[in-house]
Each structure stands twice: as structure tokens, then as C-alpha cells.
Amino acid sequence: MIEVELIAGLEDVLNPRERRPTPEYRPGMTVRDVLEELAIDRKSIVVALVNGRVATLDSELADGDRVRLIPPLGGG
């Protein structure tokens, strides 16, 4: 099983009509595939982590991976 976590309110950028109850993430998918599955624009993500390490959009996922998608964060 591949787990995907949306960080810091990223779920708020999802279009409610495009949300799927439980997308199925399969080994062999890439981070790009996950973004497409969730209908998240690449510009909404500043970093993707796979198992705590920075990943590229072409990083291939394996069973047991944990993906975290992080949007731009503001603060001061």
C-alpha cells in the first residue's frame, strides 16, 4: 500500500467535484501520477517527499512508500 499525505492545507486546493473518495495508488506510479490522480496542479507543490526524502516528479513509487506533498508556505 502507498500512503499519500497532503500537508499544510493542500487538500484545500483540490476541486471538491474532482475529489475521489479513496484513490488507489499502485507500485510503479510516479509522483507525477499521484498529482494527476488528485488533479493537483504541479505549481501547487513546492516539494514532494517519499519516505522523508525529496523526490522528483518522475520518482517511481513502491509498495509501502509514504508520499508527502507540501505546498508553498507563508509566514513571517
C-alpha positions as CSV (number, residue, x, y, z in Angstrom):
1,M,0.0,0.0,0.0
2,I,1.2,3.5,-0.8
3,E,0.2,6.3,1.5
4,V,-0.3,9.9,0.4
5,E,-0.4,12.8,2.8
6,L,-1.4,16.3,1.9
7,I,0.4,18.8,4.1
8,A,-0.5,22.3,5.4
9,G,-4.0,22.7,3.9
10,L,-3.1,21.3,0.5
11,E,-6.4,19.5,0.4
12,D,-8.0,22.9,0.2
13,V,-6.6,23.4,-3.3
14,L,-8.5,20.3,-4.6
15,N,-11.6,20.9,-6.5
16,P,-14.4,19.2,-4.5
17,R,-16.0,17.9,-7.6
18,E,-12.7,16.2,-8.6
19,R,-12.0,14.6,-5.3
20,R,-12.2,10.9,-5.3
21,P,-13.2,9.0,-2.1
22,T,-10.1,6.8,-2.0
23,P,-7.7,7.0,-4.9
24,E,-5.8,3.8,-5.4
25,Y,-2.0,4.3,-5.6
26,R,-0.2,1.4,-7.1
27,P,3.5,0.4,-7.2
28,G,5.1,1.7,-10.3
29,M,3.2,5.0,-10.3
30,T,5.3,8.2,-10.1
31,V,4.8,11.3,-8.0
32,R,3.5,12.9,-11.2
33,D,0.9,10.2,-11.5
34,V,-0.3,10.9,-7.9
35,L,-0.6,14.6,-8.7
36,E,-2.7,13.8,-11.8
37,E,-4.8,11.3,-9.9
38,L,-5.6,14.0,-7.3
39,A,-6.0,16.7,-10.0
40,I,-3.4,18.9,-8.2
41,D,-1.5,21.5,-10.3
42,R,2.3,21.0,-10.2
43,K,2.6,24.7,-9.2
44,S,0.7,24.0,-6.0
45,I,3.6,21.8,-4.8
46,V,7.0,23.1,-3.7
47,V,8.3,19.7,-2.5
48,A,7.3,16.1,-2.6
49,L,8.8,13.7,-0.1
50,V,8.9,9.9,-0.5
51,N,9.8,8.2,2.8
52,G,11.1,11.5,4.1
53,R,13.4,12.2,1.1
54,V,13.0,14.8,-1.6
55,A,11.6,13.2,-4.7
56,T,11.2,14.3,-8.3
57,L,8.0,14.1,-10.3
58,D,9.4,11.1,-12.0
59,S,10.3,9.2,-8.8
60,E,8.7,5.8,-9.0
61,L,6.7,4.5,-6.0
62,A,7.0,1.1,-4.4
63,D,4.7,-0.8,-2.0
64,G,5.0,0.7,1.5
65,D,6.1,4.1,0.3
66,R,4.8,7.2,2.1
67,V,4.4,10.3,-0.1
68,R,4.0,13.8,1.4
69,L,3.0,16.7,-0.8
70,I,3.9,20.1,0.5
71,P,2.6,23.4,-0.9
72,P,4.3,26.8,-0.6
73,L,4.2,28.0,3.0
74,G,3.9,31.6,4.0
75,G,4.9,33.2,7.3
76,G,6.8,35.9,8.8
